[in-house]
Amino acid sequence: MKKCKFTAGAAALGLLAVSACSGFMCSAEEFQEEMVVIEDTESMGAQPQEVVENMESQGAPGDMEPQDVPEDVPAQNGPPENMMPQPAPEEMNETYENEWHEFPEGEMESTDSYDETYENEGKGSIHRISGEGKIIDNFDIPGKEEALRDFNLNDEIPSSMFLDVPEIMQKPVLPTGCEAVSLTMALQYEGFDVDEIAIADEFLIYNNESDNMAVGYVGDPFSEEGAGCFPPALAATACSFFEDQDADYMAYNITGSSLDDLLSYVAAGTPVIVWTTMYMAEPEFTREDAEYDGHVYYWYRQEHCVVLSGYDLTSGTLQINDPLEGIVTRDKEEFSRIYTKTGENAVVLRSLSEEDAMAQDNVTSSVSSRTANTEAGIG
């Protein structure tokens, strides 16, 4: 099984307090209780020289070795300093040792068990045909304006709509692979017989050269140390999948779309891959940012990727296929707040065949009955 090499650039992301979708191997309640409020280094009184001395005396977390930064590396852009609290070195090492990589005995699976599960549970029939790997530069990914032009969206939407999107969990095989799992759910909804392991192992576009999560997944989603990726990388992964399978489909990066716009896609029978936070936690922005095609994506702790599969405007709720929690109901306003705060990151898939009504066929009769009942005020 292919394993993504965890390079020095990717390893640096281990210092993000929570890697993508790891969930700490705990419940939502425990997650909220264990959140650590980290104060800015400057407010702790640590000066740059003290930081260096502390890091040298304690050692870098994990296998990381302190590295010199070239003088010609430009400063990264990002949110204002006061939006991105950074831990003092002492807190960083203690948190890394006590929370990031320490899991209850019996819950953490070894790499060998991942391999065994891969052999025993990979159920999809689709695998990569071409042996040629792809990078994001191989694709011209359309954006939200192109999506609004190409999708048949209505200004008025029904009061409720629920799509029959398959439920797939990321653990134990892909503890930090929420993006690959969410894409798999969307692909299975479209009728592709592919499993999440094949997507992560054979199709996912990786970035082993830098920490730019907009151009590829950084880290290893089969491990607890994986970081994640942003919409351009996942849309390119979908395009790579469609090209390999000679499928007449396209993936769109609709980042910047409002939540109301996303509901229009759902109303048209298209689930939306959305970036949010694990367990709806408050995002904590870091100094890690990623750029693609002139747009800056800001990395945050608790980064998570899910599928928006339904809504009910009367009750003000959303149906979410969450790779960590299963199919859950979220408060629309709270979900919208976090979605907006984290950058309005989203991806949709579309069949390019006008004759193809596959998405509409996947809206089950029971769901249609529930929609009709809701509109009539029944139930």
C-alpha positions in Angstrom: 0.0 0.0 0.0 1.3 3.4 -0.9 2.3 5.5 2.0 2.8 9.3 1.7 6.3 10.2 2.8 6.0 12.6 5.8 8.6 15.1 4.8 10.3 17.7 6.9 7.9 20.3 5.5 4.9 18.1 6.4 6.3 17.3 9.8 6.4 20.9 10.7 2.6 20.8 10.7 2.8 18.5 13.7 3.1 21.7 15.7 -0.5 22.5 14.7 -2.4 21.7 17.9 -4.8 19.4 16.1 -4.0 17.6 12.9 -6.9 17.3 10.4 -9.8 15.3 11.7 -7.8 13.3 14.3 -10.5 13.9 16.8 -8.1 13.0 19.6 -9.7 9.5 19.5 -12.3 10.8 22.0 -15.9 11.9 22.1 -17.2 15.3 21.2 -17.8 16.1 24.9 -14.2 15.1 25.8 -12.9 17.1 22.8 -14.6 20.3 24.1 -13.3 19.8 27.6 -9.7 19.1 26.5 -9.4 22.2 24.4 -6.4 24.2 25.5 -6.6 28.0 25.4 -3.2 29.1 24.2 -1.9 32.6 24.9 0.3 34.5 22.4 4.0 34.0 22.9 4.5 37.7 23.4 1.9 37.9 26.1 3.7 35.2 28.0 6.8 37.3 28.0 8.9 35.0 25.9 11.5 36.9 23.8 12.8 35.4 20.6 16.2 34.4 22.2 14.3 32.7 25.1 12.2 30.8 22.6 15.4 29.4 20.9 17.0 28.5 24.2 13.9 26.8 25.4 13.5 24.8 22.2 17.1 23.7 22.3 16.9 22.7 26.0 13.7 20.7 25.5 14.2 19.3 22.0 11.9 19.6 19.1 8.7 17.6 19.3 8.8 14.1 17.7 11.5 13.5 15.2 11.8 17.2 14.1 15.2 18.8 14.2 15.5 22.6 14.4 16.3 24.0 11.0 17.8 27.3 9.8 15.4 29.5 7.8 17.0 30.9 4.6 17.3 34.7 4.7 15.5 35.1 1.4 12.3 33.3 2.4 9.6 35.9 2.4 7.3 36.4 5.3 3.9 34.6 5.0 0.7 36.5 4.7 -2.1 35.6 7.0 -4.7 36.9 9.4 -3.7 39.7 11.9 -1.4 38.6 14.6 -4.1 38.9 17.3 -6.2 36.3 15.5 -3.6 33.6 15.7 -2.4 32.8 19.3 0.8 30.8 19.4 1.8 28.5 22.2 4.9 29.2 24.3 7.6 26.5 23.7 6.9 24.9 27.1 3.2 24.5 26.4 3.9 23.4 22.8 6.0 20.4 23.9 3.8 19.5 26.8 0.7 19.6 24.6 2.4 17.7 21.8 3.5 14.9 24.2 0.3 14.7 26.3 -2.5 15.4 23.9 -1.5 15.2 20.3 0.0 11.7 20.2 -1.1 10.1 23.4 -4.3 8.0 22.9 -6.2 5.7 25.3 -4.8 2.2 25.3 -6.5 -0.1 22.9 -8.0 2.7 20.7 -4.9 3.5 18.5 -4.4 1.1 15.6 -0.9 0.3 14.4 0.1 0.8 10.8 0.0 -3.0 10.4 -3.6 -3.0 11.4 -4.3 -0.4 8.7 -2.7 -2.7 6.2 -4.9 -5.6 7.3 -8.0 -3.4 7.2 -7.0 -2.3 3.7 -6.9 -5.9 2.5 -10.1 -7.0 4.3 -12.4 -3.9 4.0 -11.5 -2.3 0.7 -14.9 -2.9 -1.0 -14.9 -0.7 -4.1 -14.3 -2.2 -7.5 -12.7 1.0 -9.0 -8.9 1.4 -8.9 -6.5 3.6 -10.8 -6.1 2.5 -14.4 -3.2 4.8 -15.3 0.1 4.4 -13.5 0.8 8.1 -14.0 0.5 10.3 -10.9 -1.0 13.8 -11.3 -0.3 17.2 -9.7 -2.7 20.1 -9.4 -1.0 21.9 -12.3 -2.3 19.2 -14.6 -5.9 20.5 -14.2 -7.8 23.7 -14.8 -10.2 23.8 -11.9 -13.4 25.8 -12.5 -14.5 28.1 -9.7 -17.8 29.3 -8.2 -18.7 31.6 -11.1 -18.3 28.7 -13.6 -20.4 26.5 -11.3 -23.2 29.1 -11.1 -23.2 29.2 -14.9 -23.1 25.4 -15.4 -25.4 24.2 -12.7 -29.2 24.4 -13.1 -29.9 26.3 -9.8 -33.1 27.9 -8.9 -33.5 31.2 -7.0 -36.2 29.6 -4.9 -35.6 26.3 -3.2 -38.0 23.9 -1.4 -38.3 24.3 2.4 -36.4 21.0 2.9 -34.4 18.5 0.9 -32.4 15.5 2.0 -30.1 13.5 -0.3 -29.3 9.8 0.2 -25.5 10.2 0.5 -23.8 7.1 1.8 -22.3 7.2 5.3 -18.6 6.4 5.5 -16.4 6.8 8.6 -12.8 7.7 8.5 -11.6 5.6 11.4 -9.7 3.4 12.0 -8.1 3.3 8.5 -7.9 7.1 7.7 -7.8 8.9 11.1 -6.7 12.1 9.3 -8.3 11.5 6.0 -11.6 13.3 6.3 -11.1 15.0 2.9 -10.6 11.7 1.1 -13.6 10.2 2.9 -15.9 13.1 2.1 -14.9 13.0 -1.6 -15.7 9.2 -1.6 -19.1 9.8 -0.1 -19.8 12.4 -2.9 -18.5 10.0 -5.6 -20.5 7.1 -4.3 -23.6 9.3 -4.4 -22.9 9.9 -8.0 -22.8 6.1 -8.6 -19.0 5.4 -8.6 -18.1 2.1 -6.9 -15.0 3.4 -5.3 -14.0 3.1 -1.6 -12.2 5.7 0.5 -9.0 3.7 0.8 -8.6 3.6 -3.0 -9.2 7.4 -3.1 -6.6 8.1 -0.4 -4.1 5.5 -1.7 -4.4 5.8 -5.4 -6.0 9.1 -6.4 -5.4 11.7 -3.7 -3.0 14.4 -4.8 -0.2 14.8 -2.3 2.3 17.6 -1.6 5.6 16.3 -0.3 7.6 19.4 -1.3 6.1 22.1 1.0 3.5 22.9 3.5 1.1 24.3 0.9 -2.1 22.4 1.6 -3.9 24.1 -1.3 -1.9 22.2 -3.9 -1.9 18.8 -2.3 -2.5 16.8 0.9 0.3 17.3 3.4 1.2 14.3 5.6 -0.2 10.8 5.7 -4.0 10.4 6.1 -3.4 6.8 7.1 -1.7 8.0 10.3 -2.5 10.3 13.2 0.1 12.8 12.0 -1.6 13.7 8.7 -2.4 17.4 8.2 -4.9 17.9 5.4 -5.7 19.7 2.2 -7.9 22.6 1.0 -10.5 22.7 -1.9 -8.1 23.1 -4.9 -6.2 19.9 -4.0 -9.4 17.9 -3.4 -11.1 19.3 -6.6 -7.9 18.3 -8.5 -8.1 14.8 -6.9 -11.6 14.5 -8.2 -10.6 15.6 -11.6 -7.7 13.1 -11.6 -10.2 10.4 -10.7 -12.6 11.4 -13.5 -9.8 11.5 -16.1 -8.4 8.1 -15.0 -11.9 6.6 -15.2 -12.8 8.4 -18.5 -15.8 9.8 -16.7 -17.7 12.8 -18.1 -17.6 14.7 -14.8 -16.1 17.9 -13.5 -15.2 19.1 -10.0 -15.6 22.8 -9.1 -13.9 24.7 -6.3 -16.8 26.9 -5.1 -14.9 28.5 -2.3 -16.4 31.9 -1.4 -20.0 30.6 -1.8 -22.5 31.6 1.0 -24.3 28.8 2.9 -27.5 29.8 1.1 -25.7 29.2 -2.2 -24.7 25.7 -0.9 -28.3 24.9 -0.1 -29.2 25.7 -3.7 -26.8 22.9 -4.9 -28.4 20.5 -2.4 -31.9 21.5 -3.6 -30.7 20.7 -7.2 -29.6 17.2 -6.0 -25.9 17.9 -5.6 -24.2 17.2 -2.2 -21.5 19.7 -1.2 -18.1 18.9 0.2 -17.6 21.5 3.0 -14.7 22.5 5.3 -15.7 23.1 8.9 -14.3 22.1 12.3 -14.2 18.8 14.3 -17.3 18.6 16.5 -18.2 22.2 15.6 -15.3 23.5 17.8 -14.2 27.2 17.5 -11.4 27.4 14.9 -8.0 28.5 16.1 -6.0 30.0 13.2 -2.3 29.4 12.9 0.5 31.1 11.0 0.3 28.4 8.3 -1.4 29.7 5.2 -1.7 28.2 1.7 -2.1 29.9 -1.7 -3.5 28.8 -5.0 -4.6 30.8 -8.0 -4.3 34.1 -6.1 -6.5 32.9 -3.2 -5.1 32.5 0.3 -6.4 29.6 2.5 -5.9 30.0 6.2 -5.0 26.9 8.2 -6.7 26.4 11.5 -6.6 23.8 14.3 -9.5 21.4 14.2 -9.7 21.5 10.4 -12.4 19.1 9.2 -14.1 18.2 5.9 -17.7 16.9 5.7 -20.6 16.6 3.2 -23.7 18.8 3.3 -26.4 16.4 2.3 -29.7 18.0 3.4 -31.5 20.9 5.1 -34.8 21.9 6.7 -35.5 25.6 6.6 -38.5 25.3 8.9 -36.5 23.8 11.8 -33.3 25.7 10.8 -31.2 22.5 10.6 -28.8 20.9 8.2 -28.0 17.2 7.6 -24.3 16.6 7.6 -22.4 13.4 6.6 -19.5 13.7 9.1 -16.6 11.2 8.7 -16.1 11.4 12.5 -19.7 11.3 13.7 -21.8 9.8 11.0 -24.9 11.4 9.7 -25.8 14.2 12.1 -28.0 17.2 12.4 -26.5 20.7 12.8 -28.0 24.0 13.7 -28.0 26.0 10.4 -26.9 29.3 11.9 -24.1 27.9 14.0 -22.8 25.8 11.0 -23.0 28.9 8.8 -21.0 30.9 11.3 -18.1 28.4 11.5 -18.2 27.8 7.7 -17.9 31.5 7.1 -15.2 32.1 9.7 -13.0 29.3 8.3 -13.1 30.7 4.8 -16.3 29.4 3.0 -14.3 26.5 1.6 -16.4 24.0 -0.6 -16.3 21.7 -3.6 -19.1 20.2 -5.8 -19.1 17.5 -8.5 -21.2 17.7 -11.7 -21.9 15.3 -14.5 -21.3 17.0 -17.9 -23.9 14.9 -19.6 -27.2 16.7 -20.0 -29.0 13.4 -20.1 -27.6 12.2 -16.8 -30.2 12.3 -14.0 -28.1 10.1 -11.6 -28.1 12.7 -8.8 -31.8 13.1 -8.9 -32.4 9.4 -8.9 -30.4 9.2 -5.6 -33.0 11.3 -3.9 -34.9 8.4 -2.5 -38.7 8.1 -2.5 -38.7 8.2 1.3 -36.8 11.4 1.3 -39.3 12.8 -1.3 -42.1 11.9 1.0 -40.5 13.6 4.0 -40.0 16.7 1.9 -43.6 16.8 0.8 -44.7 16.2 4.4 -42.5 19.0 5.7 -43.9 21.5 3.1 -47.4 20.5 4.0 -46.7 21.0 7.7 -47.1 17.3 8.5 -44.7 15.6 10.9 
